[in-house]
């Protein structure tokens, strides 16, 4: 599944990083980076959890 995010909506609060630190990363300037854009099937449930917990709905998986 393809993962993306809207940088204009992202508050960089790090909930996604806490859930899947090998998929999401915050840099020193609190900018979110996706470490993968194609989520392997075995990681989809974890990434879906991160997407659903994003308080600004900035993450998209589809």
C-alpha positions in Angstrom: 0.0 0.0 0.0 1.1 3.5 -0.8 1.8 5.9 2.1 1.8 9.7 1.9 1.3 12.7 4.0 0.2 16.4 3.7 3.1 18.5 5.0 0.7 21.5 5.4 -1.5 19.5 7.8 1.3 17.8 9.7 2.0 19.2 13.2 5.1 17.0 13.7 3.7 15.8 17.1 5.4 12.4 16.5 2.6 10.0 17.3 3.3 8.2 14.1 7.0 8.0 14.9 6.2 6.4 18.3 4.1 3.8 16.6 6.3 3.0 13.6 9.8 4.5 14.0 11.1 2.6 11.0 8.5 4.1 8.8 8.2 7.7 10.0 11.0 10.1 11.2 11.1 13.6 12.5 14.3 15.5 11.7 16.0 18.1 13.9 13.7 20.8 12.4 10.6 18.8 13.3 9.8 18.0 9.7 8.2 14.6 9.1 9.9 12.2 6.6 8.6 8.9 5.3 11.3 6.3 5.4 9.1 4.1 3.1 6.3 5.0 0.7 5.3 1.5 -0.2 4.3 -0.3 3.0 4.9 -4.0 3.0 1.9 -6.2 3.7 3.2 -7.3 7.1 3.5 -3.7 8.2 0.1 -2.5 7.1 -1.7 -2.9 10.4 0.9 -0.9 12.3 0.9 1.9 9.7 -2.9 1.9 9.6 -2.8 2.4 13.4 -0.4 5.4 12.9 -2.6 6.9 10.2 -5.8 6.5 12.4 -4.1 8.2 15.4 -2.8 11.2 13.5 -4.6 14.1 15.2 -4.5 16.3 12.0 -5.4 13.5 9.6 -2.2 14.4 7.6 -1.3 10.7 6.8 -2.9 8.7 4.0 -2.6 5.0 3.2 -4.1 3.6 0.1 
